[in-house]
Amino acid sequence: MATSEKPATTTTTTTQELSLQAQSIVTTAAHSKKVSDETLHTLETTVTDLEKTSAQIQSLLDMTKQTLAGCVVRVAGAKKSTETYLTGVRTAAESIAEVAVREAKMVQSAKEEYEERKREVEDEFKVMALEHQEAMNVFLAKNKVQENVASVQKKKVKLDIGGAIFSISLDTLLSQKETFFSSLFREEWQVKPGDDGTIFIDRDPTPYRFIFNWMRDGAQAVMPDDKVTLNAIVKEASFLCLEGLKTTASSRVAAVTAEEAKKATQ
């Protein structure tokens, strides 16, 4: 009997152990399930949050794309506007440069023209000044000569012409302007009489009687009839710069020649 009771105790013990193990397993399984449920819930929540976050990120991305697209459009427009502006600026700058070059050329040309005109005016002024000075010198010289002549023009002058002595007033000798005699009595050329009181002129005396008569009486003076003397008068009138006498004597030569020709044909 004793032998048969011992196995019964062992069986009971084993059953209890198994029951405890089973309860432990169930407890562990329940705990694991709870943990799994909590983990699953956490994952689902996380997934939901991630989906929400992903949606927000996608929305942000879309907004960013739209913003970037707008920026690209605005940048392109700004670039085009800038290029257009820069083109305008370059064109304006080129135009300004061309105008500046033209203006510089015009200024340079005007400056050169001014300098040239200035030199011309200065040269003209110098010439005018010289002419004025010369005219003033001539005027003063003439006045001085006239003063000198006025003081002696009533005097009698003795001329030794080729050995023949002619006495004639200074008034008569100066009755014609710009002649040999008017030059002879200029202050700067005025000759002095010799020891005998005469002024020697180395010319043929033959025509001078008629020349001095013409200087005294003008057109009323008597001219000779022979062509030799008349030609001598023409020659001396040219030497003395007496154009009126030269014309008168030449006319007389022509008249005498015509008379001689007329007589020759009769």
Rosetta blueprint (number, residue, H / E / L):
1 M L
2 A H
3 T H
4 S H
5 E H
6 K H
7 P H
8 A H
9 T H
10 T H
11 T H
12 T H
13 T H
14 T H
15 T H
16 Q H
17 E H
18 L H
19 S H
20 L H
21 Q H
22 A H
23 Q H
24 S H
25 I H
26 V H
27 T H
28 T H
29 A H
30 A H
31 H H
32 S H
33 K H
34 K H
35 V H
36 S H
37 D H
38 E H
39 T H
40 L H
41 H H
42 T H
43 L H
44 E H
45 T H
46 T H
47 V H
48 T H
49 D H
50 L H
51 E H
52 K H
53 T H
54 S H
55 A H
56 Q H
57 I H
58 Q H
59 S H
60 L H
61 L H
62 D H
63 M H
64 T H
65 K H
66 Q H
67 T H
68 L H
69 A H
70 G H
71 C H
72 V H
73 V H
74 R H
75 V H
76 A H
77 G H
78 A H
79 K H
80 K H
81 S H
82 T H
83 E H
84 T H
85 Y H
86 L H
87 T H
88 G H
89 V H
90 R H
91 T H
92 A H
93 A H
94 E H
95 S H
96 I H
97 A H
98 E H
99 V H
100 A H
101 V H
102 R H
103 E H
104 A H
105 K H
106 M H
107 V H
108 Q H
109 S H
110 A H
111 K H
112 E H
113 E H
114 Y H
115 E H
116 E H
117 R H
118 K H
119 R H
120 E H
121 V H
122 E H
123 D H
124 E H
125 F H
126 K H
127 V H
128 M H
129 A H
130 L H
131 E H
132 H H
133 Q H
134 E H
135 A H
136 M H
137 N H
138 V H
139 F H
140 L H
141 A H
142 K H
143 N H
144 K H
145 V H
146 Q H
147 E H
148 N H
149 V H
150 A H
151 S H
152 V H
153 Q L
154 K L
155 K L
156 K E
157 V E
158 K E
159 L E
160 D E
161 I E
162 G L
163 G L
164 A E
165 I E
166 F E
167 S E
168 I E
169 S E
170 L H
171 D H
172 T H
173 L H
174 L L
175 S L
176 Q L
177 K L
178 E L
179 T L
180 F H
181 F H
182 S H
183 S H
184 L H
185 F L
186 R L
187 E L
188 E L
189 W L
190 Q L
191 V L
192 K L
193 P L
194 G L
195 D L
196 D L
197 G L
198 T L
199 I E
200 F E
201 I E
202 D L
203 R L
204 D L
205 P L
206 T L
207 P L
208 Y H
209 R H
210 F H
211 I H
212 F H
213 N H
214 W H
215 M H
216 R H
217 D H
218 G H
219 A H
220 Q H
221 A L
222 V L
223 M L
224 P L
225 D L
226 D L
227 K H
228 V H
229 T H
230 L H
231 N H
232 A H
233 I H
234 V H
235 K H
236 E H
237 A H
238 S H
239 F H
240 L H
241 C L
242 L L
243 E H
244 G H
245 L H
246 K H
247 T H
248 T H
249 A H
250 S H
251 S H
252 R H
253 V H
254 A H
255 A H
256 V H
257 T H
258 A H
259 E H
260 E H
261 A H
262 K H
263 K H
264 A H
265 T H
266 Q L
